[in-house]
Amino acid sequence: MSTHVDFPVCLRLRGKRVLLIGAGNIADERSQQLVDAGAVLHVVAPRVSEVIRRLAEEGRLELTERPYVPGDVRGHHVVFVATDDRQVSEAVADEARGLGIWVNAADIPELCDFTLPSVGRRGPIVVAVSTSGQAPSLARRLRKQFLEQVEPGHVQLARLSGWLRKRLPAGAERMRLLKQLVEGEAGELLTRGERKAAWVRVRAALETFGEKQ
C-alpha cells in the first residue's frame, strides 16, 4: 500500500491573509494557532464557538457569520476548511485550486494540498509530528512524548543561539561557534540549568571569536 510522502515546512503566515471555513473543535484549534502565528485571519461559518467569537471581539480575526459562498476564497494566501459537510469542503477546495491557492481540508487528505502536523511549543522550539494525514491520533501521542523531553534549558539555548545570530557576522566562524554552543559544554550546562557556569563558557567562546575576526 502506497501513501503520499509530505515535504515538511514551517509556514511564516505573519501578515498573510488566511481564510478558515467552518466551526467546531478543529476550527477553534486552527483559529487560535493561526492568530498566534500572526495571520490576518477571516473566519466564515454560520455558527461559531465562544473561542472564535472572543478572538473576533478582541480584534484578532475577522468573523463573517454565514455559510460559505463562492468567491469567499479570493484574495487569500492559504485556505483551511473545518466542516463536516463534504460538499462544502469539495467546493472550497475546487475554488482554491482554481485560483492557485493552497488548501487544507480537515480529515479529508485527498482534498489537501498540505497536511498539518501535531504541534507543541516550548518558546521558540516547535515539536511537530506528521503521519501524512494517516493517523492524527498517533501524531498527537508522539508529539506529547517528544515535547516532554524539551527542558527549560533547551529553550534558553535556542534563544541564546538566536540572539547570537543577530549580533555576530555571518560566516563559517559563526557556524562553528553556534555548533559548539549547542553540542559543547556550554549547551550541556544550560540544559542542566547551570546558567552561570554556561555563561562563563559562552563569554570565553565569544572572546575567541573576536580574536579570529
Sequence and secondary structure as in RCSB ss.txt:
>XXXX:A:sequence
MSTHVDFPVCLRLRGKRVLLIGAGNIADERSQQLVDAGAVLHVVAPRVSEVIRRLAEEGRLELTERPYVPGDVRG
HHVVFVATDDRQVSEAVADEARGLGIWVNAADIPELCDFTLPSVGRRGPIVVAVSTSGQAPSLARRLRKQFLEQV
EPGHVQLARLSGWLRKRLPAGAERMRLLKQLVEGEAGELLTRGERKAAWVRVRAALETFGEKQ
>XXXX:A:secstr
             TT EEEEEE SHHHHHHHHHHHHTT EEEEE SS  HHHHHHHHTTSEEEE S   TTSSTT
 SEEEEE S HHHHHHHHHHHHHTT EEEETT GGG SS   EEEEETTEEEEE  TTS HHHHHHHHHHHHTT 
 HHHHHHHHHHHHHHHHS  SHHHHHHHHHHHHSHHHHHHHTT HHHHHHHHHHHHHHHHHH 
